[in-house]
Amino acid sequence: MSRLLPRSRKQLAALWLLAAVASAAQAFEWPSFGADKAVSASGTIQVVFAPEDDAAGLILQALNGAKKQVLVQAYSFTSKPIAQALIAAKLRGVDVQLIADREQASKMERNRVSEIAAGGVPTFLDGEHQSAHNKVMVIDHGTPNATVITGSYNFTNAAQFKNAENLLIIRGNKALTDVYARNWQRHRPHSFSFHQP
């Protein structure tokens, strides 16, 4: 029994400190960050890993099937086929809008933001955040075919051919698509219109 009892003042102090921390932790109410954004699982989730999988091809397939709207948040954007698919969707009457990172958009060499804007897509630059690091497409939210595309995958050639990347294509989850659409709408007011240089 004596082996279980503390043998020094340091051990007593340590036990007292542990008890005080445990008591404080029980009294502390942890914030529920993101609890309002919890959504139930529904629909399908397609998991893609680049460069092994054709992530760009799957993004193009989703964009070519868009009927109503495509909301895009992009950090780096150098993929010509994806840029052309956004412009083509706009030309066939889909509401396509892009919020891009302002610093990446200023790197005109190989960047497709200017090309997308010139193709008639309303294009905005996030003016509030140091990096607008989202890589998101929200397609046809509010419809049964609502789709969210997100992951580490930038809309770039390097993401498809050089980098180790992941991409999720989530279809048919209206609640999740609405959360992502609201997030896009939350960033729109602090984003300013892109003007050709």
C-alpha positions as CSV (number, residue, x, y, z in Angstrom):
1,M,0.0,0.0,0.0
2,S,2.8,2.4,0.8
3,R,4.1,2.1,-2.7
4,L,1.0,3.8,-4.1
5,L,1.3,6.8,-1.9
6,P,3.3,9.9,-3.0
7,R,6.8,9.9,-1.5
8,S,7.7,13.6,-1.9
9,R,6.4,17.1,-2.0
10,K,7.0,17.2,-5.8
11,Q,4.7,14.1,-6.2
12,L,2.0,15.7,-4.0
13,A,2.3,19.0,-6.0
14,A,2.0,17.1,-9.3
15,L,-1.1,15.2,-8.1
16,W,-2.7,18.4,-6.9
17,L,-2.0,20.1,-10.3
18,L,-3.4,17.1,-12.2
19,A,-6.6,17.2,-10.0
20,A,-6.9,21.0,-10.6
21,V,-6.5,20.7,-14.4
22,A,-9.1,17.8,-14.5
23,S,-11.5,19.9,-12.4
24,A,-11.0,23.0,-14.7
25,A,-11.4,20.8,-17.8
26,Q,-14.8,19.6,-16.5
27,A,-15.9,23.1,-15.8
28,F,-14.8,24.4,-19.2
29,E,-17.3,24.3,-22.0
30,W,-15.6,23.4,-25.3
31,P,-16.9,25.4,-28.2
32,S,-18.7,23.4,-30.9
33,F,-16.8,24.8,-34.0
34,G,-18.6,23.7,-37.2
35,A,-21.5,22.1,-35.4
36,D,-23.9,24.1,-37.5
37,K,-22.2,22.7,-40.6
38,A,-22.6,19.1,-39.8
39,V,-24.6,17.3,-42.5
40,S,-25.8,13.8,-42.8
41,A,-24.2,11.5,-45.3
42,S,-26.1,11.0,-48.5
43,G,-25.4,10.6,-52.2
44,T,-22.1,9.3,-53.5
45,I,-18.5,10.2,-52.9
46,Q,-15.9,9.5,-55.6
47,V,-12.3,9.5,-54.3
48,V,-9.6,10.4,-56.8
49,F,-5.8,10.5,-56.4
50,A,-3.6,12.3,-58.9
51,P,-1.5,11.8,-60.8
52,E,-2.5,8.2,-60.9
53,D,-6.2,9.0,-61.6
54,D,-7.6,11.3,-64.2
55,A,-8.9,14.0,-61.8
56,A,-9.0,16.6,-64.6
57,G,-11.1,14.3,-66.8
58,L,-13.6,13.8,-64.0
59,I,-13.8,17.5,-63.3
60,L,-14.5,18.1,-67.0
61,Q,-17.2,15.5,-67.0
62,A,-18.9,17.2,-64.1
63,L,-18.6,20.6,-65.7
64,N,-20.0,19.4,-69.0
65,G,-23.0,18.0,-67.2
66,A,-23.8,21.3,-65.3
67,K,-27.3,22.6,-66.0
68,K,-27.9,25.5,-63.7
69,Q,-24.9,26.9,-61.9
70,V,-21.1,26.5,-61.2
71,L,-19.6,28.4,-58.3
72,V,-15.8,28.1,-58.2
73,Q,-13.2,29.1,-55.6
74,A,-9.7,28.6,-56.8
75,Y,-6.2,29.3,-55.6
76,S,-4.0,28.5,-58.5
77,F,-5.6,28.0,-62.0
78,T,-3.4,26.9,-64.9
79,S,-5.5,24.1,-66.5
80,K,-6.5,25.2,-70.0
81,P,-9.1,22.3,-70.4
82,I,-10.9,23.2,-67.1
83,A,-10.8,26.9,-68.0
84,Q,-12.3,26.1,-71.4
85,A,-15.0,23.9,-69.8
86,L,-16.1,26.8,-67.5
87,I,-16.3,29.1,-70.5
88,A,-18.2,26.5,-72.5
89,A,-20.7,26.1,-69.6
90,K,-21.2,29.9,-69.5
91,L,-21.8,30.0,-73.2
92,R,-24.5,27.3,-73.0
93,G,-26.4,29.4,-70.4
94,V,-25.0,28.1,-67.1
95,D,-24.4,30.7,-64.4
96,V,-20.7,30.3,-63.9
97,Q,-18.8,32.5,-61.4
98,L,-15.2,32.4,-60.1
99,I,-13.6,33.7,-57.0
100,A,-9.8,33.5,-57.3
101,D,-6.8,34.3,-55.1
102,R,-5.7,37.8,-55.9
103,E,-1.9,37.1,-55.8
104,Q,-2.1,34.0,-57.9
105,A,-4.3,35.8,-60.5
106,S,-1.6,38.5,-60.8
107,K,0.9,35.9,-61.9
108,M,-0.3,36.1,-65.5
109,E,2.2,33.6,-66.8
110,R,0.2,30.5,-67.5
111,N,-2.6,31.6,-65.2
112,R,-6.1,31.1,-66.7
113,V,-8.0,33.6,-64.6
114,S,-7.7,36.3,-67.3
115,E,-8.8,33.9,-70.0
116,I,-11.8,32.8,-67.9
117,A,-12.9,36.4,-67.4
118,A,-12.4,37.2,-71.1
119,G,-14.7,34.3,-71.9
120,G,-17.5,36.1,-70.1
121,V,-17.4,34.4,-66.7
122,P,-17.9,36.9,-63.8
123,T,-14.6,36.7,-62.1
124,F,-13.7,38.1,-58.7
125,L,-10.5,38.3,-56.5
126,D,-10.7,37.6,-52.8
127,G,-9.7,40.9,-51.2
128,E,-9.8,39.9,-47.6
129,H,-7.6,36.8,-47.0
130,Q,-3.9,36.5,-47.3
131,S,-4.5,33.4,-49.4
132,A,-7.8,32.3,-50.9
133,H,-6.7,28.7,-50.7
134,N,-10.0,27.0,-51.5
135,K,-10.2,24.5,-54.3
136,V,-13.9,24.1,-54.7
137,M,-16.6,23.8,-57.4
138,V,-20.3,23.8,-56.4
139,I,-22.3,22.5,-59.3
140,D,-26.2,22.8,-59.5
141,H,-26.8,23.3,-55.8
142,G,-30.4,23.0,-54.9
143,T,-31.0,20.3,-57.5
144,P,-31.1,16.5,-57.1
145,N,-27.8,16.3,-59.1
146,A,-26.0,18.8,-56.8
147,T,-22.2,18.2,-56.8
148,V,-19.3,19.5,-54.7
149,I,-15.8,19.0,-56.0
150,T,-13.0,19.7,-53.4
151,G,-9.7,18.5,-52.1
152,S,-6.0,19.4,-52.3
153,Y,-6.2,19.5,-56.1
154,N,-5.6,22.9,-57.6
155,F,-7.0,23.4,-61.0
156,T,-3.5,23.2,-62.5
157,N,-1.4,21.0,-64.8
158,A,1.0,20.3,-62.0
159,A,-1.9,19.0,-59.8
160,Q,-2.7,16.5,-62.5
161,F,0.7,15.4,-63.8
162,K,3.3,16.2,-61.1
163,N,1.9,16.5,-57.6
164,A,0.5,14.0,-55.1
165,E,-3.1,15.2,-54.8
166,N,-6.5,14.1,-53.7
167,L,-10.0,15.1,-54.9
168,L,-13.5,14.3,-53.7
169,I,-16.5,14.5,-56.0
170,I,-19.6,14.4,-53.8
171,R,-22.9,14.0,-55.7
172,G,-26.5,14.1,-54.5
173,N,-25.9,15.6,-51.0
174,K,-28.1,18.7,-51.1
175,A,-27.3,19.8,-47.6
176,L,-23.5,19.6,-48.1
177,T,-23.8,21.4,-51.5
178,D,-25.9,24.2,-49.8
179,V,-23.2,24.6,-47.1
180,Y,-20.5,25.0,-49.8
181,A,-22.7,27.4,-51.8
182,R,-23.3,29.5,-48.7
183,N,-19.5,29.6,-48.0
184,W,-19.0,30.8,-51.6
185,Q,-21.6,33.5,-51.1
186,R,-20.0,34.6,-47.8
187,H,-16.7,35.3,-49.7
188,R,-18.3,37.1,-52.6
189,P,-19.0,40.5,-50.8
190,H,-15.3,40.9,-49.9
191,S,-14.1,40.0,-53.4
192,F,-13.7,42.6,-56.1
193,S,-14.2,42.3,-59.8
194,F,-11.3,41.1,-61.9
195,H,-10.2,43.6,-64.6
196,Q,-8.1,42.7,-67.5
197,P,-4.5,44.1,-67.1
